[in-house]
Amino acid sequence: QVRLVQSGGGLVQAGGSLRLSCASSGLTFKLHTMSWYRQAPGKQRDLVGSISRDGTTNYTAAVKGRFAISRDNARNTVYLQMNSLKPEDTGVYYCHARRQGTDWWGQGTQVTVHS
């Protein structure tokens, strides 16, 4: 059973920063690509970015240059550092892993950016 437990998030003013964490268990963390998604109110869940097992990252255009994903394989944890936050970054953020064809999700963390 894979578990992804998120922490962090909250309420922040535009231009501020937040960091999300996602601690995993039940998978060989270092072998898996880890991703972050977000879901704005009334919208679908969209990919924010990913980090591969070799540390290569990619991001959606809307967050490139502001967000950074990192991983600590010793702690089985992936992070999402969010800087220069904008009101349009508001939503519920989810970490994600895929193991043996099954998608696993964190519980979701609310991020609210007010202007």
N, C-alpha and C positions, 0 to 999 in steps of 0.2 A: 504494500500500500504506500503510495507516494503522498507525502504531505508537504505543502508549501504554506508557510506561516509568515504573514506579512506584518511589518511594523513601520511606524513613521506616519507621515502625512499630517493633515490638519488644515488650519486656516492661516493664510498668509496674504500680505499685501502685495499688489503688483510690483514686480521688480525684486521680490524676495526670493529666498531659496528654501528648499526642503529636500530631505533625503529619505527615500524609501528603502527598506530592507526586506529580503525574502529568504528565509531560512528553509532549507529543504531536508527531507529525510526520505528513505525508501528508494533512492536511486543513486547510481554511481555518478555523483554530481559532476565530477571533472570531465565526464565523457559526453555531457549533454549541452546543447545550445539552450540558453535561458533567454526568455523574452519578457518584455513588459508591454501590456496593452492598457488602453484606457477607454472608458465609456462615458461620454458626456450625456447629460439628461436628454432623454428622447432620441438618442442616436445609437448606432451600432457600436460594438466594441471594435476598436481599431488598434493596429500595431503601432507602438511607440518606437521600439527598437529591440535589438537582440545582441547577444554576445555569444560567440561560438566557443567551442571548447579550447581553441587556441588563443582566445582573447580578442579575436576580430569582432569589431562592433559595426553595426549599421543602424541608421535612424531614419525615421520619416522626416520629410523635408521641414515640417512645421516645427520640429524641435532641434534640428541639427545646429550645433554650435551653442546650444543652451543646456541640453541634457547630456549626461554621461552615464553609461552603464559600465559597471565593473563587477568583478567576481573575486571571491576569496575561496579557493578550493579547499583550503584547510578548515574553513568554517562552514563549508557547504552553503554559502550565502551569496546572493546576487544583490547588487545595489543599483538604485536609480537616483543619481544626483540631479536635481532640477534647479537651475539658476535662471535669473531674469524671467521669473514666472509672469504669465499674462492671464487675464481673466478667462481667455479661451482655453487655457490648460485645465480648467475646472472639470472634475469628473471623478469617477471611481477608477482607480488604477489596480491592475491585476498582474501578478507574475504568472508565468506559464512555462511548463516543460512538457515535452512529449516523450513518452517512454513506451516502447514496443507498440507503437501505433495508437496509443491512448493519450489524450490531452489531459493534463492536470493543471488546476488553477489554484492560486491563492484565494484567500477569502475576500479580497478586495479592500482597498483603503481609500477613503474619501480625501480628495485634495480640493480645496476651495480657495480660489484666488480672487480677492476683491480689489476693485480699483480705488 
